[in-house]
Amino acid sequence: MQIVIGVNEEALQEWIEYRKEKGKPLSNLALKKTQNIMVRFDEAQQQHMVDTAIMNDWQGLHAVEAPKVQTTRHTSLIDDLTDTSWAH
């Protein structure tokens, strides 16, 4: 198997293994199409796509919304580091 540059190899291997375990191995064409989908996203997003597909028992990959970062910050780190209001 030739892996396309920019594809998260670990995520792809997880996807291939998952499909094998489900009794639905990827054909060569399906593997090529899967990589063509994955390469459009950064490696973290590719991993998120594979994780989501596995958790939801999907047979294919598609774009999913990136997880939201929860924060309670009301100021940015740079604001906190340059804050001089305490000196007044």
C-alpha positions in Angstrom: 0.0 0.0 0.0 1.3 3.4 -1.0 0.4 6.2 1.4 -0.3 9.6 0.0 1.9 12.4 1.3 0.0 14.4 3.9 -2.1 11.5 5.1 -2.0 10.7 8.8 -0.6 7.2 8.5 -1.6 6.2 12.1 -5.2 7.3 11.6 -5.3 5.5 8.2 -4.0 2.3 9.7 -6.6 2.5 12.5 -9.3 2.9 9.8 -8.0 0.0 7.8 -7.9 -2.2 10.9 -11.4 -1.1 12.0 -12.8 -2.0 8.5 -11.1 -5.4 8.6 -12.6 -6.1 12.1 -16.0 -5.2 10.8 -15.6 -7.7 7.9 -15.5 -4.9 5.3 -11.9 -4.5 4.2 -11.1 -1.6 1.9 -10.5 -2.4 -1.7 -7.5 -0.7 -3.4 -9.9 1.8 -5.0 -11.6 2.5 -1.7 -8.3 2.9 0.0 -7.2 5.5 -2.7 -10.5 7.3 -2.3 -10.2 7.3 1.5 -6.7 8.9 1.3 -8.0 11.5 -1.2 -10.6 12.5 1.4 -8.1 12.5 4.3 -5.4 14.6 2.6 -7.7 17.6 2.3 -7.5 18.0 6.1 -4.6 18.4 8.6 -3.4 15.4 10.5 -5.3 16.2 13.7 -8.5 16.6 11.8 -7.9 13.3 9.9 -7.5 11.6 13.3 -10.7 13.2 14.5 -12.5 12.0 11.4 -11.3 8.4 11.9 -12.1 8.5 15.7 -15.6 9.8 15.0 -16.3 7.3 12.3 -15.2 4.4 14.5 -17.2 5.6 17.5 -20.3 6.0 15.4 -19.8 2.6 13.6 -19.7 4.3 10.2 -18.5 2.5 7.1 -17.0 5.6 5.4 -15.1 8.7 6.3 -16.3 12.3 5.8 -15.6 15.7 7.2 -16.8 16.2 10.7 -16.7 19.4 12.7 -13.6 19.8 14.8 -14.2 19.5 18.6 -14.8 22.8 20.3 -12.2 24.0 22.7 -13.8 24.8 26.0 -12.4 27.7 27.9 -13.3 30.0 30.7 -10.8 32.7 29.7 -12.2 36.1 29.1 -8.8 37.6 28.1 -6.1 36.3 25.9 -2.8 35.1 27.2 -1.0 38.1 25.7 -3.4 40.4 27.6 -2.7 38.6 30.8 1.1 38.8 30.3 1.1 42.5 29.4 -1.5 43.5 32.0 -0.2 46.4 34.1 -3.5 47.4 35.7 -2.3 46.0 39.0 0.4 48.6 39.1 -1.9 51.6 39.5 
